[in-house]
Amino acid sequence: MLLRQLEYLVTLARERHFGRAATACHVTQPTLSAAIRDLESELGVLIVERGQRFRGLTPEGERIVEWAHRILSDRDAMHQEVTLLKEGLSGHLAIGVIPTALAALGLLTTPFRASHPRVQIRVLSMSSIEIQRGLDNFDIDAAMTYLDNEPLLRVRSVALYRERYYLVTGDPGLFEQQRKVTWADAATVPLCLLTPDMQNRRIIDQAFRNAGAAPMPVVESDSILGLYTHVRSGLAAVLSQASLHLLGQPHWLRALPLSDASPAHVIGLVYPEREPLQPAARALVEVAQGLDLEAIMTSPDGHRP
């Protein structure tokens, strides 16, 4: 069995098309097809449903693809470990992040890059469901997500900060006499909120329900930037303190704490529970364990205290 055959199979499973998979692997389609047939012959099972076009993987093929992901990931980790011993940490690190935590990610990756400047970081905005799939399929090495709300499986974690919420608006007349508002107050104004498939939106909706209120979203977006654009135009949004840290709270923006029965879920770094851990992911965990993001986000200058 050759690692190249496993690479072809993983690419085919991802692309679900022989031609696209061959192009991605920089080989001809007959070469890719022959390699997969050789793998089937060696293992004694049918991996790909036969037909004029790609029709899918057999049940045995699905399991083999899972093993192929693991083997290739271990291969890459081994190369990274050897390089670490010779030259210091290098290679790639893929991090999945829920949209509401993207605002705080730089507080983690900046000290990591200072210690490991030769590692190339790839950041992917993902839902919690996509993060689970990405970790299971070895597509990402670690992730920032909620730890105590819809928690992930087969992971270890490092708590980073507790998420708190604010009603944010660019309208100077909205609740102008108040320094904080209730969830019931917030439900009375037109809001821009994240889309219902996002875990943060489900948390916010539950907070409104706990207050006996129903929000009035007039705009929904799957990104914080999409919300911020409409806040800039005069609407209101419910944002976390991490988002406010990123925005820097310009003079035109007002952030009113949501005071009653406000949820405070923990955002943390999650990584696979398997051993040995990929070296770059292990180094990221070590950096995360030494940070106090709560203090950083609440400090006046927004830097490490």
Secondary structure per residue as TSV (DSSP state, phi and psi in degrees):
chain	resnum	aa	ss	phi	psi
A	1	M	-	360.0	130.3
A	2	L	-	-105.4	143.3
A	3	L	H	-60.0	-32.1
A	4	R	H	-59.6	-38.6
A	5	Q	H	-62.8	-40.1
A	6	L	H	-67.1	-37.3
A	7	E	H	-62.7	-43.1
A	8	Y	H	-61.0	-44.0
A	9	L	H	-65.2	-44.3
A	10	V	H	-61.9	-40.4
A	11	T	H	-66.1	-41.2
A	12	L	H	-63.4	-41.1
A	13	A	H	-63.4	-33.6
A	14	R	H	-76.5	-45.6
A	15	E	H	-80.3	-29.1
A	16	R	-	56.2	36.7
A	17	H	S	-162.6	125.6
A	18	F	H	-62.6	-43.4
A	19	G	H	-64.1	-46.9
A	20	R	H	-65.5	-38.9
A	21	A	H	-63.9	-42.5
A	22	A	H	-63.0	-42.1
A	23	T	H	-62.3	-43.1
A	24	A	H	-64.5	-29.8
A	25	C	H	-92.2	-1.2
A	26	H	T	61.7	39.9
A	27	V	S	-134.5	170.3
A	28	T	-	-78.3	159.5
A	29	Q	H	-62.4	-42.3
A	30	P	H	-59.7	-36.9
A	31	T	H	-63.7	-44.5
A	32	L	H	-64.7	-45.0
A	33	S	H	-63.1	-40.8
A	34	A	H	-65.4	-39.4
A	35	A	H	-63.4	-40.2
A	36	I	H	-70.7	-36.7
A	37	R	H	-63.6	-39.6
A	38	D	H	-62.3	-39.6
A	39	L	H	-65.1	-42.4
A	40	E	H	-60.1	-42.2
A	41	S	H	-64.2	-41.6
A	42	E	H	-65.9	-40.8
A	43	L	H	-85.5	-17.1
A	44	G	T	76.0	24.0
A	45	V	S	-137.8	158.6
A	46	L	-	-84.6	125.8
A	47	I	-	-98.4	-41.5
A	48	V	B	-113.1	132.7
A	49	E	-	-61.7	125.8
A	50	R	-	-78.1	142.1
A	51	G	S	175.8	177.4
A	52	Q	S	-65.6	-31.8
A	53	R	S	-123.3	171.2
A	54	F	-	-66.9	121.2
A	55	R	-	-109.0	-5.1
A	56	G	-	126.3	178.9
A	57	L	B	-100.7	148.6
A	58	T	-	-71.9	165.7
A	59	P	H	-55.6	-39.3
A	60	E	H	-65.1	-38.9
A	61	G	H	-62.1	-39.5
A	62	E	H	-59.7	-42.8
A	63	R	H	-68.3	-38.9
A	64	I	H	-64.8	-37.8
A	65	V	H	-62.6	-40.0
A	66	E	H	-59.2	-45.1
A	67	W	H	-66.1	-37.4
A	68	A	H	-62.3	-42.9
A	69	H	H	-56.0	-46.3
A	70	R	H	-65.8	-44.4
A	71	I	H	-62.8	-44.7
A	72	L	H	-67.5	-36.9
A	73	S	H	-64.6	-42.3
A	74	D	H	-65.1	-35.9
A	75	R	H	-60.4	-47.1
A	76	D	H	-64.5	-40.1
A	77	A	H	-64.7	-38.2
A	78	M	H	-63.1	-44.7
A	79	H	H	-59.8	-42.3
A	80	Q	H	-65.7	-38.7
A	81	E	H	-64.7	-43.0
A	82	V	H	-64.7	-43.2
A	83	T	H	-62.7	-38.8
A	84	L	H	-58.4	-43.0
A	85	L	H	-66.5	-32.2
A	86	K	H	-90.0	-42.8
A	87	E	H	-129.9	-3.8
A	88	G	-	99.1	166.6
A	89	L	S	-67.8	133.0
A	90	S	-	-149.2	-172.7
A	91	G	E	103.8	-151.8
A	92	H	E	-123.9	151.3
A	93	L	E	-137.7	117.7
A	94	A	E	-103.9	124.1
A	95	I	E	-120.4	122.7
A	96	G	E	-90.9	139.0
A	97	V	E	-140.0	131.3
A	98	I	-	-67.4	148.3
A	99	P	G	-54.2	-39.1
A	100	T	G	-71.6	-18.2
A	101	A	G	-94.4	-10.5
A	102	L	H	-56.6	-34.0
A	103	A	H	-62.9	-26.3
A	104	A	H	-100.0	-6.5
A	105	L	H	-59.9	-39.9
A	106	G	H	-60.2	-25.7
A	107	L	H	-68.8	-21.3
A	108	L	H	-94.8	-43.1
A	109	T	H	-75.5	-26.1
A	110	T	H	-63.8	-51.6
A	111	P	H	-66.3	-29.8
A	112	F	H	-63.9	-45.3
A	113	R	H	-66.4	-32.7
A	114	A	H	-62.8	-35.0
A	115	S	H	-87.0	-26.9
A	116	H	-	-136.0	68.7
A	117	P	T	-67.9	-14.1
A	118	R	T	-90.8	-1.9
A	119	V	E	-87.8	129.3
A	120	Q	E	-91.8	125.8
A	121	I	E	-102.3	132.9
A	122	R	E	-116.4	123.7
A	123	V	E	-108.8	130.6
A	124	L	E	-124.7	124.2
A	125	S	E	-78.5	121.7
A	126	M	-	-142.1	153.0
A	127	S	-	-77.2	167.0
A	128	S	H	-63.0	-34.4
A	129	I	H	-65.3	-42.1
A	130	E	H	-66.6	-35.1
A	131	I	H	-63.5	-45.3
A	132	Q	H	-57.4	-45.6
A	133	R	H	-65.2	-40.5
A	134	G	H	-64.9	-39.7
A	135	L	H	-68.1	-41.6
A	136	D	H	-65.5	-34.4
A	137	N	T	-92.9	3.8
A	138	F	T	65.8	22.7
A	139	D	S	-80.3	-27.3
A	140	I	-	-128.0	156.2
A	141	D	S	-98.4	-25.2
A	142	A	E	-161.0	173.2
A	143	A	E	-156.7	156.0
A	144	M	E	-110.3	123.0
A	145	T	E	-159.9	-178.7
A	146	Y	E	-71.2	141.2
A	147	L	S	-98.0	-28.7
A	148	D	S	-118.2	10.2
A	149	N	S	-131.4	116.8
A	150	E	S	52.1	57.2
A	151	P	-	-65.1	153.4
A	152	L	-	-82.1	164.4
A	153	L	S	-106.3	153.7
A	154	R	S	60.1	37.9
A	155	V	E	-133.4	159.2
A	156	R	E	-109.7	166.5
A	157	S	E	-148.8	158.9
A	158	V	E	-129.5	119.6
A	159	A	E	-68.3	137.6
A	160	L	E	-114.4	-47.8
A	161	Y	E	-163.3	161.5
A	162	R	E	-99.3	123.2
A	163	E	-	-76.6	129.0
A	164	R	-	-123.6	157.3
A	165	Y	E	-122.5	148.4
A	166	Y	E	-135.7	147.0
A	167	L	E	-86.8	118.2
A	168	V	E	-113.1	133.5
A	169	T	E	-148.2	152.9
A	170	G	S	-102.4	4.0
A	171	D	-	-90.4	110.0
A	172	P	T	-65.9	-19.9
A	173	G	T	-89.1	-9.7
A	174	L	T	-76.6	118.8
A	175	F	T	49.8	43.3
A	176	E	T	-65.9	-21.7
A	177	Q	T	-94.5	2.3
A	178	Q	-	-111.9	147.0
A	179	R	S	-103.0	-10.1
A	180	K	-	-153.8	162.3
A	181	V	B	-135.8	164.9
A	182	T	-	-97.3	167.3
A	183	W	H	-63.7	-35.0
A	184	A	H	-64.1	-39.2
A	185	D	H	-59.1	-47.9
A	186	A	H	-62.2	-31.5
A	187	A	T	-70.9	-12.0
A	188	T	T	-87.6	-6.6
A	189	V	S	-114.7	154.1
A	190	P	E	-63.8	130.3
A	191	L	E	-120.8	152.2
A	192	C	E	-111.1	126.3
A	193	L	E	-131.0	163.0
A	194	L	E	-65.6	160.0
A	195	T	-	-68.9	153.7
A	196	P	T	-61.7	-19.0
A	197	D	T	-77.8	-9.1
A	198	M	S	-86.3	139.2
A	199	Q	H	-62.4	-37.3
A	200	N	H	-59.7	-39.5
A	201	R	H	-65.2	-38.5
A	202	R	H	-65.8	-35.7
A	203	I	H	-64.6	-46.1
A	204	I	H	-64.8	-42.6
A	205	D	H	-60.1	-38.9
A	206	Q	H	-65.9	-37.9
A	207	A	H	-63.3	-40.7
A	208	F	H	-63.1	-43.5
A	209	R	H	-63.1	-39.7
A	210	N	H	-61.5	-29.1
A	211	A	T	-88.8	3.5
A	212	G	T	68.8	29.7
A	213	A	-	-125.7	158.8
A	214	A	-	-126.4	122.0
A	215	P	-	-70.6	162.3
A	216	M	E	-119.8	75.7
A	217	P	E	-71.7	123.3
A	218	V	E	-101.3	-17.6
A	219	V	E	-137.2	136.2
A	220	E	E	-125.3	141.4
A	221	S	E	-143.4	153.3
A	222	D	S	-96.1	14.9
A	223	S	S	-141.3	150.3
A	224	I	H	-64.8	-36.5
A	225	L	H	-60.5	-38.0
A	226	G	H	-62.4	-37.0
A	227	L	H	-69.9	-45.4
A	228	Y	H	-59.7	-39.2
A	229	T	H	-57.2	-40.6
A	230	H	H	-81.0	-29.4
A	231	V	H	-62.5	-40.4
A	232	R	H	-60.3	-27.9
A	233	S	T	-91.0	1.3
A	234	G	T	115.9	-7.3
A	235	L	-	-80.3	175.8
A	236	A	E	-114.4	154.3
A	237	A	E	-144.1	158.1
A	238	V	E	-99.8	115.3
A	239	L	E	-126.1	158.7
A	240	S	E	-89.1	169.4
A	241	Q	H	-66.9	-24.8
A	242	A	H	-65.8	-41.0
A	243	S	H	-64.6	-39.2
A	244	L	H	-66.5	-35.8
A	245	H	H	-61.7	-40.7
A	246	L	H	-68.4	-44.0
A	247	L	H	-70.3	-26.5
A	248	G	-	78.8	3.8
A	249	Q	-	48.7	70.1
A	250	P	-	-62.0	169.2
A	251	H	T	-61.7	-29.0
A	252	W	T	-83.3	-10.1
A	253	L	-	-99.5	133.1
A	254	R	E	-114.0	133.4
A	255	A	E	-122.3	111.4
A	256	L	E	-105.8	120.7
A	257	P	E	-58.7	138.0
A	258	L	B	-87.4	112.7
A	259	S	-	-95.1	-29.0
A	260	D	S	-102.0	130.5
A	261	A	S	47.3	39.3
A	262	S	-	-77.0	130.1
A	263	P	-	-65.7	153.1
A	264	A	-	-141.5	73.3
A	265	H	-	-81.6	152.2
A	266	V	E	-91.4	128.8
A	267	I	E	-96.2	136.0
A	268	G	E	-149.8	174.3
A	269	L	E	-92.4	128.5
A	270	V	E	-115.8	149.5
A	271	Y	E	-152.4	158.3
A	272	P	E	-61.6	145.7
A	273	E	-	-81.2	-3.7
A	274	R	-	-73.6	157.2
A	275	E	S	-129.0	146.4
A	276	P	S	-75.6	148.6
A	277	L	-	-78.3	144.7
A	278	Q	-	-53.6	133.1
A	279	P	H	-55.6	-42.9
A	280	A	H	-65.3	-38.5
A	281	A	H	-65.0	-39.9
A	282	R	H	-62.1	-40.7
A	283	A	H	-66.8	-37.3
A	284	L	H	-64.1	-40.4
A	285	V	H	-61.2	-42.6
A	286	E	H	-61.8	-40.5
A	287	V	H	-64.4	-45.2
A	288	A	H	-60.4	-37.8
A	289	Q	H	-67.1	-19.8
A	290	G	T	-98.7	5.3
A	291	L	-	-102.7	151.0
A	292	D	-	-122.4	83.1
A	293	L	H	-67.1	-29.0
A	294	E	H	-57.1	-47.5
A	295	A	H	-67.0	-37.5
A	296	I	H	-64.8	-45.8
A	297	M	H	-71.6	-21.5
A	298	T	H	-101.9	-3.1
A	299	S	S	-73.9	150.0
A	300	P	T	-57.7	-37.5
A	301	D	T	-97.9	-1.9
A	302	G	S	70.6	21.2
A	303	H	S	-115.9	173.8
A	304	R	-	-62.3	131.9
A	305	P	-	-72.3	360.0
